Amino acid sequence: MILVTKPSAAPNALAAGVAATADNLLAYDGAPQDYESGARKFSFAKTVYGHATIKAALKAAQHNKCCYCESRFDANYGGDVEHYRPKGAIGAGNSKILPGYYWLAYVWQNLFYACADCNQYRKRAAFPLATERDRVRNHHGDIKIEDPLILDPSGPRDPHDHIKFNGDVPIWKSPVGKETIGRIKLDREGLLLSRRQHFKLLDAYVIIIVRLQKSADVAAIAAVADARRGLKAATQPEAIFSAASSDYLAPHRALWDV
């Protein structure tokens, strides 16, 4: 997981959510107890927050990777628009809190792009806080008082300060890192396998450099240069699993950072 830097200006398609949000605010103020009990529910227009231009902008900002696990979106499935703060309800089952952060359903800062595994099957509507009594329950509160236990992909906390990698395995460095790993299952077997497979390529680059870096052969020199570019590219934000790759390659930095 790395920091996501989104354009400050929201895509024009989100403007259609302004009126819808205003309607939801009025509806809540008219019957707050009904929305808190679940007797009434808000409706949200997926055609607005899930508009093609919204998806495209998020995918571009995230380098076509999931905002949580850094997996690449494939050609057959593009992922889901993820609400960092859940819009409809918070949690599930007996611990479900109603309503969710309905006033943020169309807010650019609350939207990301996530793979189905992270969004639909892992995080879902979870949004734990360090102190539950600080939770903002409606649009009259200020979410700045909350201390979320799941890392916001856009910060201000840098995921690298809270999660490090020991090989393919994410290790938490703080309670926020622990909760993020646990809730989203950043240590699920599928991800571990994908990281290990990716590291095989990085290992090959390292071997090429170690074995050929002193050679005067033209082909060897070119191979070493390509390998160094490959290692450097693997640590850049646009690369798959760049956070894990950066930690994995840290002991070998002198080989390519020349």
VEXMI-442360 format. One record per residue (C-alpha): residue in three letters; x, y, z; residue number from 0. Coordinates in steps of 0.05 Angstrom, whole numbers, plus 5000, padded with zeros to 4 digits. Layout:
N
ALA|X|Y|Z|NUM
...
//
This chain:
258
MET|5000|5000|5000|0
ILE|5027|5068|4980|1
LEU|5001|5139|4983|2
VAL|4952|5157|4928|3
THR|4956|5227|4900|4
LYS|4891|5247|4867|5
PRO|4879|5310|4826|6
SER|4852|5364|4872|7
ALA|4794|5378|4825|8
ALA|4739|5325|4822|9
PRO|4715|5300|4754|10
ASN|4655|5338|4728|11
ALA|4611|5277|4734|12
LEU|4610|5283|4810|13
ALA|4573|5349|4804|14
ALA|4510|5309|4794|15
GLY|4518|5285|4865|16
VAL|4511|5354|4895|17
ALA|4435|5356|4889|18
ALA|4429|5283|4911|19
THR|4470|5298|4973|20
ALA|4428|5359|4989|21
ASP|4365|5316|4984|22
ASN|4395|5264|5032|23
LEU|4414|5317|5082|24
LEU|4344|5344|5083|25
ALA|4315|5275|5088|26
TYR|4358|5258|5148|27
ASP|4342|5322|5184|28
GLY|4268|5308|5173|29
ALA|4270|5239|5206|30
PRO|4338|5225|5238|31
GLN|4311|5170|5283|32
ASP|4284|5132|5223|33
TYR|4352|5131|5189|34
GLU|4387|5112|5253|35
SER|4340|5054|5265|36
GLY|4341|5030|5193|37
ALA|4268|5044|5182|38
ARG|4289|5089|5125|39
LYS|4350|5081|5080|40
PHE|4386|5128|5034|41
SER|4390|5115|4960|42
PHE|4454|5128|4923|43
ALA|4465|5135|4848|44
LYS|4521|5088|4827|45
THR|4517|5120|4759|46
VAL|4545|5183|4790|47
TYR|4601|5160|4836|48
GLY|4614|5101|4789|49
HIS|4614|5142|4725|50
ALA|4666|5121|4673|51
THR|4704|5187|4681|52
ILE|4708|5177|4757|53
LYS|4735|5107|4747|54
ALA|4785|5131|4696|55
ALA|4810|5188|4740|56
LEU|4818|5142|4800|57
LYS|4853|5088|4759|58
ALA|4901|5139|4731|59
ALA|4917|5168|4800|60
GLN|4928|5098|4827|61
HIS|4971|5076|4768|62
ASN|4918|5024|4750|63
LYS|4929|4989|4817|64
CYS|4883|4973|4876|65
CYS|4889|5028|4928|66
TYR|4900|4976|4982|67
CYS|4938|4915|4957|68
GLU|4972|4946|4896|69
SER|4949|4890|4851|70
ARG|4942|4910|4778|71
PHE|4872|4912|4748|72
ASP|4867|4863|4691|73
ALA|4833|4873|4624|74
ASN|4771|4834|4642|75
TYR|4755|4865|4709|76
GLY|4768|4937|4726|77
GLY|4752|4937|4800|78
ASP|4702|4977|4842|79
VAL|4695|5049|4864|80
GLU|4710|5044|4938|81
HIS|4681|5090|4991|82
TYR|4735|5097|5044|83
ARG|4682|5118|5095|84
PRO|4623|5071|5081|85
LYS|4563|5107|5053|86
GLY|4504|5062|5072|87
ALA|4521|5029|5137|88
ILE|4583|5018|5180|89
GLY|4601|4947|5197|90
ALA|4555|4887|5190|91
GLY|4509|4842|5230|92
ASN|4495|4859|5302|93
SER|4550|4910|5303|94
LYS|4523|4949|5244|95
ILE|4518|5024|5254|96
LEU|4465|5064|5217|97
PRO|4467|5107|5178|98
GLY|4535|5107|5144|99
TYR|4572|5169|5120|100
TYR|4516|5185|5071|101
TRP|4539|5257|5062|102
LEU|4605|5232|5033|103
ALA|4576|5186|4980|104
TYR|4595|5234|4924|105
VAL|4655|5268|4955|106
TRP|4719|5261|4914|107
GLN|4764|5254|4974|108
ASN|4725|5193|4998|109
LEU|4729|5155|4932|110
PHE|4782|5106|4909|111
TYR|4788|5046|4863|112
ALA|4797|4977|4894|113
CYS|4800|4906|4870|114
ALA|4739|4863|4885|115
ASP|4777|4821|4935|116
CYS|4797|4880|4978|117
ASN|4732|4918|4970|118
GLN|4675|4868|4966|119
TYR|4704|4810|5006|120
ARG|4751|4843|5056|121
LYS|4740|4915|5077|122
ARG|4667|4919|5056|123
ALA|4632|4967|5104|124
ALA|4685|4964|5159|125
PHE|4709|5029|5188|126
PRO|4737|5020|5258|127
LEU|4761|5079|5299|128
ALA|4812|5084|5354|129
THR|4757|5115|5398|130
GLU|4686|5096|5380|131
ARG|4656|5155|5418|132
ASP|4689|5201|5368|133
ARG|4650|5173|5310|134
VAL|4612|5225|5271|135
ARG|4541|5200|5262|136
ASN|4512|5252|5214|137
HIS|4529|5310|5169|138
HIS|4528|5360|5226|139
GLY|4593|5331|5255|140
ASP|4665|5341|5236|141
ILE|4701|5278|5213|142
LYS|4768|5310|5231|143
ILE|4757|5288|5303|144
GLU|4757|5215|5282|145
ASP|4820|5172|5286|146
PRO|4809|5116|5234|147
LEU|4844|5049|5244|148
ILE|4845|5035|5169|149
LEU|4895|5075|5130|150
ASP|4867|5127|5083|151
PRO|4900|5113|5016|152
SER|4908|5188|5005|153
GLY|4938|5203|5073|154
PRO|4957|5242|5111|155
ARG|4990|5181|5143|156
ASP|5041|5148|5098|157
PRO|5028|5072|5095|158
HIS|5103|5060|5095|159
ASP|5106|5087|5166|160
HIS|5055|5036|5189|161
ILE|5067|4974|5145|162
LYS|5132|4943|5124|163
PHE|5146|4879|5086|164
ASN|5188|4820|5108|165
GLY|5194|4787|5040|166
ASP|5123|4776|5016|167
VAL|5092|4784|5085|168
PRO|5065|4852|5109|169
ILE|5086|4868|5181|170
TRP|5050|4921|5221|171
LYS|5090|4977|5254|172
SER|5031|5010|5290|173
PRO|4959|4995|5311|174
VAL|4935|5028|5247|175
GLY|4980|4983|5206|176
LYS|4957|4922|5244|177
GLU|4883|4937|5233|178
THR|4893|4954|5160|179
ILE|4929|4888|5147|180
GLY|4878|4849|5187|181
ARG|4815|4880|5159|182
ILE|4836|4880|5086|183
LYS|4875|4815|5092|184
LEU|4937|4843|5060|185
ASP|4970|4778|5081|186
ARG|4920|4732|5045|187
GLU|4950|4674|5009|188
GLY|4933|4698|4940|189
LEU|4972|4763|4951|190
LEU|5030|4727|4983|191
LEU|5035|4682|4922|192
SER|5031|4740|4874|193
ARG|5085|4778|4911|194
ARG|5130|4716|4912|195
GLN|5121|4707|4837|196
HIS|5138|4780|4826|197
PHE|5201|4775|4868|198
LYS|5227|4720|4823|199
LEU|5236|4772|4768|200
LEU|5271|4818|4817|201
ASP|5316|4761|4839|202
ALA|5334|4749|4766|203
TYR|5354|4822|4758|204
VAL|5398|4819|4820|205
ILE|5432|4756|4795|206
ILE|5446|4788|4727|207
ILE|5478|4849|4760|208
VAL|5520|4809|4810|209
ARG|5546|4761|4757|210
LEU|5558|4809|4700|211
GLN|5571|4878|4729|212
LYS|5647|4870|4722|213
SER|5644|4843|4652|214
ALA|5670|4885|4593|215
ASP|5627|4847|4543|216
VAL|5580|4893|4506|217
ALA|5520|4846|4514|218
ALA|5535|4838|4589|219
ILE|5539|4913|4598|220
ALA|5472|4921|4564|221
ALA|5441|4865|4606|222
VAL|5465|4897|4671|223
ALA|5438|4965|4650|224
ASP|5370|4934|4634|225
ALA|5370|4897|4701|226
ARG|5386|4961|4739|227
ARG|5329|4997|4704|228
GLY|5283|4939|4721|229
LEU|5300|4942|4795|230
LYS|5292|5017|4798|231
ALA|5226|5014|4761|232
ALA|5200|4962|4811|233
THR|5206|5012|4868|234
GLN|5168|5068|4832|235
PRO|5096|5085|4850|236
GLU|5069|5060|4783|237
ALA|5098|4990|4793|238
ILE|5058|4931|4818|239
PHE|5071|4917|4892|240
SER|5119|4976|4896|241
ALA|5117|4980|4972|242
ALA|5134|4907|4981|243
SER|5186|4911|4925|244
SER|5220|4971|4957|245
ASP|5229|4934|5023|246
TYR|5250|4870|4988|247
LEU|5303|4906|4948|248
ALA|5329|4950|5004|249
PRO|5389|4904|5018|250
HIS|5409|4908|4944|251
ARG|5400|4982|4933|252
ALA|5474|4992|4919|253
LEU|5468|4946|4859|254
TRP|5420|4991|4820|255
ASP|5420|5059|4853|256
VAL|5483|5082|4818|257
//
